[in-house]
Amino acid sequence: MHEGLNQWQFVAAALSIGVGGTLAMVGWSLGAMIRAERRRDKVRGK
């Protein structure tokens, strides 16, 4: 008896994890950048 594994499910899962992780990292970095710019502007008195 032979079960056929559908490898595309694993490919889709890995791709979704990779894209989701990348988007989360971009969002986190963007938030950190905005906070740092606000801190800089506060110190400069703007």
CNS distance restraints for C-alpha pairs under 8 A (distance, minus, plus):
assign (resid   6 and name CA) (resid  10 and name CA) 7.79 0.50 0.50
assign (resid   7 and name CA) (resid  11 and name CA) 6.42 0.50 0.50
assign (resid   8 and name CA) (resid  12 and name CA) 5.95 0.50 0.50
assign (resid   9 and name CA) (resid  13 and name CA) 6.12 0.50 0.50
assign (resid  10 and name CA) (resid  14 and name CA) 6.07 0.50 0.50
assign (resid  11 and name CA) (resid  15 and name CA) 6.06 0.50 0.50
assign (resid  12 and name CA) (resid  16 and name CA) 6.06 0.50 0.50
assign (resid  13 and name CA) (resid  17 and name CA) 6.16 0.50 0.50
assign (resid  14 and name CA) (resid  18 and name CA) 6.07 0.50 0.50
assign (resid  15 and name CA) (resid  19 and name CA) 6.03 0.50 0.50
assign (resid  16 and name CA) (resid  20 and name CA) 5.81 0.50 0.50
assign (resid  17 and name CA) (resid  21 and name CA) 5.92 0.50 0.50
assign (resid  18 and name CA) (resid  22 and name CA) 6.11 0.50 0.50
assign (resid  19 and name CA) (resid  23 and name CA) 6.14 0.50 0.50
assign (resid  20 and name CA) (resid  24 and name CA) 6.13 0.50 0.50
assign (resid  21 and name CA) (resid  25 and name CA) 6.13 0.50 0.50
assign (resid  22 and name CA) (resid  26 and name CA) 6.17 0.50 0.50
assign (resid  23 and name CA) (resid  27 and name CA) 6.14 0.50 0.50
assign (resid  24 and name CA) (resid  28 and name CA) 6.12 0.50 0.50
assign (resid  25 and name CA) (resid  29 and name CA) 6.04 0.50 0.50
assign (resid  26 and name CA) (resid  30 and name CA) 6.01 0.50 0.50
assign (resid  27 and name CA) (resid  31 and name CA) 6.16 0.50 0.50
assign (resid  28 and name CA) (resid  32 and name CA) 6.24 0.50 0.50
assign (resid  29 and name CA) (resid  33 and name CA) 6.10 0.50 0.50
assign (resid  30 and name CA) (resid  34 and name CA) 6.22 0.50 0.50
assign (resid  31 and name CA) (resid  35 and name CA) 6.21 0.50 0.50
assign (resid  32 and name CA) (resid  36 and name CA) 6.13 0.50 0.50
assign (resid  33 and name CA) (resid  37 and name CA) 6.19 0.50 0.50
assign (resid  34 and name CA) (resid  38 and name CA) 6.24 0.50 0.50
assign (resid  35 and name CA) (resid  39 and name CA) 6.24 0.50 0.50
assign (resid  36 and name CA) (resid  40 and name CA) 6.14 0.50 0.50
assign (resid  37 and name CA) (resid  41 and name CA) 6.13 0.50 0.50
assign (resid  38 and name CA) (resid  42 and name CA) 6.09 0.50 0.50
assign (resid  39 and name CA) (resid  43 and name CA) 6.29 0.50 0.50
assign (resid  40 and name CA) (resid  44 and name CA) 6.21 0.50 0.50
assign (resid  41 and name CA) (resid  45 and name CA) 6.05 0.50 0.50
assign (resid  41 and name CA) (resid  46 and name CA) 5.26 0.50 0.50
assign (resid  42 and name CA) (resid  46 and name CA) 6.09 0.50 0.50
